[in-house]
Amino acid sequence: MLKDIILALSYAAIPLLIAIIVLHASAKKVPVYEVFTQGAKQGFVVGVKIIPYLVAMLVAVGMFRASGAIELMAEWFAPVLAAIGMPADLIPLAVVRSLSGSGSLGILGEIATANGGNAYVTKLAAVMTGSSETTFYVLALYFGSVGVTKFRHALAAGIIADIIGIFVALFIGNLVFG
């Protein structure tokens, strides 16, 4: 029953959100298409500005993965996380997710290839991917592109949110798929 409700909501969420935004903007007499194209032009300018930060972050994540540090961390934390019901296959995903969205999607793909699309660990990995943010990526890329050098509490808040996201993903995954 819960699975059916979640599935129905997931199919309807984005189309409903787009429709609500367009209808609300139209009701407010906002020229939707013109505002959209202006935003797209501004997005292109921002995209060009963030290229150096993006390249630096992607190189750092690539070096982190290639060095074998993720596998080493997985070995260290596996016994502790097994006690809370987190499969060892998810440890690299939990580590990389806060660094890189594309890197974490690559790990999610590896988990799905190794275990199959309907495996519990694959579904749990998908929920985990959607339950956390690319904290270090956001700090490096977006803060760097606008010149913010003092993160203040953003780093701590982001890491805490990522950890909470992992635990919530485990809870929801066990509730829905377990």
N, C-alpha and C positions, 0 to 999 in steps of 0.2 A: 504494500500500500504506500509506504513512505517513498520507495523507489519510483513508483508511478507518478507521485506528486512532484518529486524532484525532477524527473525526466520531463514532465509537461512544463514545468517552470523554466527549465533550461532551454527548451525549444522556443518558448514565447518571449523570453527576457529581452533579447536584443531587438527583435522587431518591434516589440511594444515600447521599448525605450526610445527608439528612433522616431516612432510615430508620435509619442507624447511630446518629444522635443520639437518636432516640426509643427505639430498642431498648436502647441503653446506659443512658439515663435510667430506663427501665422496669426493667432489671436491677438498678439501684442503688436501686430502690423510691422514685424521685422522682415526686411527683404532677405529671406532665408538663403537663396542661392548666392546673392551678392556677398553676404556676410560669410558664407561658407568659402567662397573663392578668395576673399580677403584673408581669411584665416589660413588657407592653403598657401598663399603667397608668403605670409609671415612664417609659416612652418618651414618653408624651403630655406628662408634666410637663417632661421635657427639651426636647421640641419647642417648648413654649411659651417656655421660657427662652432658646432660641437664635434666636427670631424676629428680634430686633434685629440680631444679627450676620449672619443670613442676608440680610436686606434690604440691609444695608450692602455685603455682598460682591456681591450680584446687581447693585446699582446701579453699583459700581466696575467690574465686568466689562462691563456694558452700555455704560458710558462708554468703556472701553478699546476695545471693538469698534466703537462708533459714531465714534470719533475717527479711525479709519483707521490707527492705530498698528500693528495686526497686519499689514496689507498692506504698510506701510513696512518692517517687520521682515522680511517675506517677501522683498521685493525685495533687501534687504541680504544676507541669508543664502543666497539661492537658489544662487549659484555654488559656494559652499563645500559645501553639502549635496548638490548634484548630483554632486559628486565621490565621495561615499560611497553614491550610488545612491538618495537620497531625493528623490522627486518634489516639485516646488515646490508642488503642491496640498496637500501634507501639512504645510507650514510653519505655516499658521495653526492647524491642529489641534495641533501640537506645542507651540505657545505657549499656547493657551487651555486645553489639557488640565490644566495645573498650576494653573489659576485656577478653573475651573468645569466640573463634570461635565455640566450641562445645556447650557452653551455649547459644549462640545466635541461633544456629541451633535448639536447643531444644525449644526455644521460638518461632522460625519460625514454627516449627512443631505444637506447641500449637495453634498458630494463624490459621494455615491451618486446623487443626482439628475442631476448634471452628467455623470457617467461611466458610470452603470449599476451595478446591484448586483453583477454578475459581473466587473467590471473589476479589474485588478490593483491599481490605486491605491485602490479602494474596499475591497478585502480587506485591503490593507496598513493602511489607515486604521482599520479595525475592530480589527485586531490591536494597533495602536498605542494605541487607546483603552483596550483591556483590559490593556495592559502598563504603564500608568503611573497615578499617583495625582493627585488634586486637592490638591496640597501646600499652596498658599496658602489654599485653601478650608478645609482641615483646620486649619491654623494659626489662621486668623481665627475660624472658627466654633467648633470644639471647644475649642481652647485658651482662646479668649475666653469661652466659656460657663461654664467652670469657674474662671476668674480667673487663668489662667497668663499672665504678662506677659513673662517671660524665656524665649525659645524655646531658648536654649543652642545645641545642635547639631542641633536638629530641622529647621531651615530648610536648612542645608547638606546634611544627610543626605537630606532629601526631594528637593532639587534634583538631587543626584547620582543618587538612585534613579530620578528621572524621565528623566534623560539616558541612564542605562543601559537603562531600559525602552524608550526610543526605538530605541537601537541593537540591542537584542535583538529588538524587533518587526521591524526591517529584516532582521535575519538570519533569523528564523523565517519572515517573509513571503517572502523570497527562496527559502528552503528548501522551503516548502510550496507556494507559488503561482507562484514564478518559473520 
